[in-house]
Structures are given as structure tokens and as C-alpha cells.
Amino acid sequence: MKIKVSKDAAQELEEAAEWYEKEQRGLGSRLILSFEHAVKLLEEPNPPLMPVQGEAAKLGAKKLILHRFPFSIITIDLHQVIIIVALAHHSRKPGYWKPRLAP
């Protein structure tokens, strides 16, 4: 499956990695590695995605929780490509990414 990372999600990853790197040297790099590992999982035939709740689920949004970090990768499957629409922190602004699902 082809994976596309939206500009918003890429920016969220960059900002989070910078923050973690300031907190502890090397931690930002580990976040990026965790994200890259998750993307590889998304490329598999049956990725370990979970449905999100509410209206976003009706639009086909799903999530993959990052290992060792409080983030979920929010995706939408457009048949030939999975779009990563957000790297959403578990404790901040719930659902802020939902407008990104609109066609």
C-alpha cells in the first residue's frame, strides 16, 4: 500500500521531534524512528489500525498508536493510498484533526 504523509502531519512530527530532542538528546530521533516503523506497518497488507470514535469513523479515519510515545497516527484510506492526516498527541486538542478528513 502506498503511504502519503500530509504536510500537516509532517509538520507535527517535526515539531514534536524538536521538542523531545530539547528534553533529552536522542529522544527526538527515537520519535522519528517510531514514526517510520509505524509507516512500515501501514504498508503491510493488514495494518494494525484501530477505528477512531465518532463522526470521523464514518469517514473512514483510523489510528495507529506509536510505540513508547503518547501519539497516534491518524489515517484515512483512499483505496490505493493511505493518507496520514495527523500525528495526534493523546493529551492535547482531541479531534483537532477532524477537519482534515473533508474531501
C-alpha positions as a Markdown table, in Angstrom:
| # | Residue | x | y | z |
|---|---|---|---|---|
| 1 | Met | 0.0 | 0.0 | 0.0 |
| 2 | Lys | 1.3 | 3.5 | -0.8 |
| 3 | Ile | 1.6 | 5.9 | 2.1 |
| 4 | Lys | 1.4 | 9.7 | 1.8 |
| 5 | Val | 2.2 | 12.0 | 4.8 |
| 6 | Ser | 0.2 | 15.2 | 4.7 |
| 7 | Lys | 2.1 | 18.5 | 5.2 |
| 8 | Asp | 0.2 | 19.0 | 8.5 |
| 9 | Ala | 1.3 | 15.6 | 9.8 |
| 10 | Ala | 4.9 | 16.1 | 8.7 |
| 11 | Gln | 5.0 | 19.5 | 10.5 |
| 12 | Glu | 3.6 | 17.9 | 13.6 |
| 13 | Leu | 6.2 | 15.2 | 13.5 |
| 14 | Glu | 9.0 | 17.8 | 13.0 |
| 15 | Glu | 7.7 | 20.0 | 15.9 |
| 16 | Ala | 7.3 | 17.0 | 18.3 |
| 17 | Ala | 10.8 | 15.7 | 17.4 |
| 18 | Glu | 12.3 | 19.1 | 18.1 |
| 19 | Trp | 10.5 | 19.3 | 21.4 |
| 20 | Tyr | 11.6 | 15.8 | 22.5 |
| 21 | Glu | 15.2 | 16.4 | 21.4 |
| 22 | Lys | 15.3 | 19.5 | 23.6 |
| 23 | Glu | 14.0 | 17.5 | 26.5 |
| 24 | Gln | 16.6 | 14.7 | 26.1 |
| 25 | Arg | 19.3 | 14.3 | 23.4 |
| 26 | Gly | 18.4 | 11.5 | 21.1 |
| 27 | Leu | 14.7 | 11.3 | 22.1 |
| 28 | Gly | 13.6 | 13.3 | 19.0 |
| 29 | Ser | 15.4 | 10.8 | 16.8 |
| 30 | Arg | 13.7 | 7.9 | 18.6 |
| 31 | Leu | 10.3 | 9.5 | 17.9 |
| 32 | Ile | 11.1 | 9.7 | 14.2 |
| 33 | Leu | 12.2 | 6.1 | 14.2 |
| 34 | Ser | 9.0 | 5.1 | 15.9 |
| 35 | Phe | 7.0 | 7.0 | 13.3 |
| 36 | Glu | 9.0 | 5.4 | 10.5 |
| 37 | His | 8.4 | 1.9 | 12.0 |
| 38 | Ala | 4.6 | 2.7 | 12.1 |
| 39 | Val | 4.7 | 3.8 | 8.5 |
| 40 | Lys | 6.2 | 0.4 | 7.6 |
| 41 | Leu | 3.4 | -1.3 | 9.4 |
| 42 | Leu | 0.9 | 0.7 | 7.4 |
| 43 | Glu | 2.5 | -0.7 | 4.2 |
| 44 | Glu | 1.6 | -4.2 | 5.2 |
| 45 | Pro | -1.5 | -6.0 | 3.8 |
| 46 | Asn | -3.4 | -5.8 | 7.1 |
| 47 | Pro | -2.0 | -2.9 | 9.1 |
| 48 | Pro | -2.9 | -2.9 | 12.8 |
| 49 | Leu | -5.2 | 0.1 | 12.6 |
| 50 | Met | -8.0 | 0.8 | 15.1 |
| 51 | Pro | -11.1 | 2.8 | 14.3 |
| 52 | Val | -11.4 | 6.3 | 15.8 |
| 53 | Gln | -14.6 | 7.2 | 17.5 |
| 54 | Gly | -17.5 | 9.5 | 16.5 |
| 55 | Glu | -18.1 | 11.1 | 13.1 |
| 56 | Ala | -14.6 | 10.6 | 11.9 |
| 57 | Ala | -15.1 | 6.9 | 12.0 |
| 58 | Lys | -17.9 | 7.3 | 9.4 |
| 59 | Leu | -15.4 | 9.0 | 7.1 |
| 60 | Gly | -13.0 | 6.0 | 7.4 |
| 61 | Ala | -10.5 | 7.5 | 9.8 |
| 62 | Lys | -8.4 | 5.0 | 11.7 |
| 63 | Lys | -5.4 | 5.3 | 14.1 |
| 64 | Leu | -2.2 | 3.6 | 14.9 |
| 65 | Ile | -0.7 | 4.2 | 18.3 |
| 66 | Leu | 3.0 | 4.9 | 18.3 |
| 67 | His | 5.2 | 2.7 | 20.4 |
| 68 | Arg | 6.7 | 4.4 | 23.5 |
| 69 | Phe | 5.3 | 7.8 | 22.7 |
| 70 | Pro | 1.9 | 9.4 | 23.5 |
| 71 | Phe | 0.9 | 9.9 | 19.9 |
| 72 | Ser | -1.4 | 8.3 | 17.4 |
| 73 | Ile | -1.0 | 8.4 | 13.6 |
| 74 | Ile | -4.4 | 9.3 | 12.2 |
| 75 | Thr | -5.1 | 7.9 | 8.7 |
| 76 | Ile | -7.7 | 7.7 | 6.0 |
| 77 | Asp | -7.6 | 5.0 | 3.4 |
| 78 | Leu | -8.3 | 6.2 | -0.2 |
| 79 | His | -8.2 | 2.7 | -1.7 |
| 80 | Gln | -4.8 | 2.9 | -3.4 |
| 81 | Val | -3.1 | 5.2 | -0.9 |
| 82 | Ile | -3.3 | 5.7 | 2.9 |
| 83 | Ile | -3.0 | 9.3 | 3.9 |
| 84 | Ile | -1.5 | 10.2 | 7.2 |
| 85 | Val | -3.5 | 13.3 | 8.2 |
| 86 | Ala | -2.1 | 13.9 | 11.7 |
| 87 | Leu | 0.3 | 12.9 | 14.4 |
| 88 | Ala | -2.0 | 13.5 | 17.3 |
| 89 | His | -0.8 | 13.8 | 20.9 |
| 90 | His | -3.0 | 11.8 | 23.2 |
| 91 | Ser | -3.5 | 14.6 | 25.7 |
| 92 | Arg | -3.8 | 17.7 | 23.5 |
| 93 | Lys | -6.7 | 19.1 | 21.5 |
| 94 | Pro | -8.8 | 16.0 | 20.9 |
| 95 | Gly | -10.2 | 15.8 | 17.4 |
| 96 | Tyr | -8.4 | 18.9 | 16.1 |
| 97 | Trp | -7.5 | 16.9 | 13.0 |
| 98 | Lys | -11.1 | 16.1 | 12.0 |
| 99 | Pro | -11.5 | 19.0 | 9.5 |
| 100 | Arg | -8.5 | 17.5 | 7.6 |
| 101 | Leu | -10.7 | 14.5 | 6.6 |
| 102 | Ala | -13.0 | 16.6 | 4.4 |
| 103 | Pro | -12.6 | 15.8 | 0.7 |
